[in-house]
Amino acid sequence: MPASKDVLIIGAGIGGLTLALALAKRGIGARLFEAAPELKPIGVGLNLLPPAVAELAALDLLAVLTERAVITQEAVFFNRFGQLIHREPAGQHAGHRQPQLSLHRGDLQAVLLEAVAQRLGRERINFGWRCTTAVEAGELMRAEFLDAAGGRLPPQEGAILVACDGIHSAIRRQLYAAEGEPVYSGVNMWRGVTRQAPFLTGASMVRAGWLTTGKMVIYPIRHYADGSQLVNWVAELETPHYRRWDWNRPGRLEDFIAAFADWHFDWLDVPALIRGAESILEFPMVDRDPLPRWSFGRLTLLGDAAHPMLPRGSNGAVQAILDARALADRLADDDDWVRALANYDQARRVATTAVVLANRSHPPDAILREIYLRTGDRPFGKIDDVISAAELGQISERYKRVSGYARGQGAVAEA
């Protein structure tokens, strides 16, 4: 296939790499252009929910991912006093065909990158190419690039262009120049990974506390031969003060540790967990308002470039992976790729808009908010005196249905 018939993919993150693999499976050529000079294992942990795992399994990646991940067994909710509020099974333990996987973001990207290199060829992955603009050129798309030093690189042409270049997307900015900065949620977060002994089941995803006084998300993402695990943790606090978003900005322990200083539970010493991290990253929780349109002729958006969402509910990477599957299917099924992009836009924009809005108002940790409000942030005698198990289940199920991973829901048939 001539290079001009390729799909130009801008960004080699999780969405861009998954899209390249999904296209290759359907016999569609692609070339990737990544602004970073190389892919480094940045960030910390993430969760892959069953719908995303099903798509990666269809790309023959399940075995290698399972080797590098922790198969999540349960989701567990506690108050800041270490009292159990609610627990529910996860992944296959909850009846899904595929597991829920917790792993390091760098491990996932490494698996995807190696698969792209093997199946498409390393020459199809271009690092150090920062896309600045994209315009239609007859029946093709032409993209302009700069190198790391700001020098101009040769323009590239392809049949269509898919912007997978994240929340800082130059293509989104080109399409919506007046959009402005991302929306700050009022919550700042600090993240790290710590090697330590397993806690609870050794495969538990914990949410604890509440944002007003301090909230934690904690789960293991890697097993070691000596029985220890690499544990991912996220500390969240409401604060009006934040610095501009940057996934690689170092965080300071003294800015947040006081909120968690007395979190010494019989199942985990949280301050020790935090202090045991080799490094800490700080990031304000931001998103953007949903767009009225992603696709413009031969150009479209995917992943965080299309629908950046608050990092709640493990849905950022998941929705990007689902975008990639949906777009690849439409391109394979329709010779009119402009129409295919429009159809992809219509289907996925509706679905992801619901998730963006749910993450703002009714995320999975709405359970924690409800208990915080009902107890006045005090220990309880019995959880049944505060809220019924049925109501807790309803709160959890509501988010799952919006996100598309309620058991038996069509979006997660995982065939």
VENZILIN-V184574 format. One record per residue. SS is DSSP state (A for helix, B for strand, O for the rest). Layout:
ss=SS
ss=SS
This chain:
ss=O
ss=O
ss=A
ss=A
ss=A
ss=O
ss=B
ss=B
ss=B
ss=B
ss=O
ss=O
ss=O
ss=A
ss=A
ss=A
ss=A
ss=A
ss=A
ss=A
ss=A
ss=A
ss=A
ss=A
ss=A
ss=O
ss=O
ss=O
ss=O
ss=B
ss=B
ss=B
ss=B
ss=B
ss=O
ss=O
ss=O
ss=O
ss=O
ss=O
ss=O
ss=O
ss=O
ss=O
ss=B
ss=B
ss=B
ss=B
ss=O
ss=A
ss=A
ss=A
ss=A
ss=A
ss=A
ss=A
ss=A
ss=A
ss=O
ss=O
ss=O
ss=A
ss=A
ss=A
ss=A
ss=A
ss=A
ss=A
ss=O
ss=B
ss=B
ss=O
ss=O
ss=B
ss=B
ss=B
ss=B
ss=B
ss=O
ss=O
ss=O
ss=O
ss=O
ss=B
ss=B
ss=B
ss=B
ss=B
ss=B
ss=O
ss=A
ss=A
ss=A
ss=A
ss=O
ss=O
ss=O
ss=O
ss=O
ss=O
ss=B
ss=B
ss=B
ss=B
ss=A
ss=A
ss=A
ss=A
ss=A
ss=A
ss=A
ss=A
ss=A
ss=A
ss=A
ss=A
ss=A
ss=A
ss=A
ss=A
ss=O
ss=A
ss=A
ss=A
ss=B
ss=B
ss=B
ss=O
ss=O
ss=B
ss=B
ss=B
ss=B
ss=B
ss=B
ss=B
ss=B
ss=O
ss=O
ss=B
ss=B
ss=B
ss=B
ss=B
ss=B
ss=B
ss=O
ss=O
ss=O
ss=O
ss=O
ss=B
ss=B
ss=B
ss=B
ss=B
ss=B
ss=B
ss=O
ss=B
ss=B
ss=B
ss=B
ss=O
ss=O
ss=O
ss=O
ss=O
ss=O
ss=A
ss=A
ss=A
ss=A
ss=A
ss=A
ss=O
ss=O
ss=O
ss=O
ss=O
ss=O
ss=O
ss=B
ss=B
ss=B
ss=B
ss=B
ss=B
ss=B
ss=B
ss=B
ss=B
ss=B
ss=B
ss=B
ss=B
ss=O
ss=O
ss=O
ss=O
ss=O
ss=O
ss=O
ss=B
ss=B
ss=B
ss=B
ss=B
ss=B
ss=B
ss=O
ss=O
ss=O
ss=B
ss=B
ss=B
ss=B
ss=B
ss=B
ss=B
ss=B
ss=B
ss=B
ss=O
ss=O
ss=O
ss=O
ss=O
ss=B
ss=B
ss=B
ss=B
ss=B
ss=B
ss=B
ss=B
ss=B
ss=B
ss=O
ss=O
ss=O
ss=O
ss=O
ss=O
ss=O
ss=O
ss=O
ss=O
ss=O
ss=B
ss=O
ss=O
ss=A
ss=A
ss=A
ss=O
ss=A
ss=A
ss=A
ss=A
ss=O
ss=O
ss=O
ss=B
ss=O
ss=O
ss=O
ss=O
ss=B
ss=A
ss=A
ss=A
ss=A
ss=A
ss=A
ss=O
ss=O
ss=O
ss=O
ss=O
ss=B
ss=B
ss=B
ss=B
ss=B
ss=B
ss=B
ss=O
ss=O
ss=O
ss=O
ss=O
ss=O
ss=O
ss=O
ss=B
ss=O
ss=O
ss=B
ss=B
ss=B
ss=O
ss=O
ss=A
ss=A
ss=A
ss=A
ss=O
ss=O
ss=O
ss=O
ss=O
ss=O
ss=O
ss=O
ss=A
ss=A
ss=A
ss=A
ss=A
ss=A
ss=A
ss=A
ss=A
ss=A
ss=A
ss=A
ss=A
ss=A
ss=A
ss=A
ss=A
ss=A
ss=O
ss=O
ss=O
ss=A
ss=A
ss=A
ss=A
ss=A
ss=A
ss=A
ss=A
ss=A
ss=A
ss=A
ss=A
ss=A
ss=A
ss=A
ss=A
ss=A
ss=A
ss=A
ss=A
ss=A
ss=A
ss=A
ss=A
ss=A
ss=O
ss=O
ss=O
ss=O
ss=A
ss=A
ss=A
ss=A
ss=A
ss=A
ss=A
ss=A
ss=A
ss=A
ss=O
ss=O
ss=O
ss=O
ss=O
ss=O
ss=O
ss=A
ss=A
ss=A
ss=O
ss=O
ss=O
ss=A
ss=A
ss=A
ss=A
ss=A
ss=A
ss=A
ss=A
ss=A
ss=A
ss=A
ss=A
ss=A
ss=A
ss=A
ss=O
ss=O
ss=O
ss=O
ss=O
ss=O
ss=A
ss=A
ss=A
ss=O
ss=O
ss=O
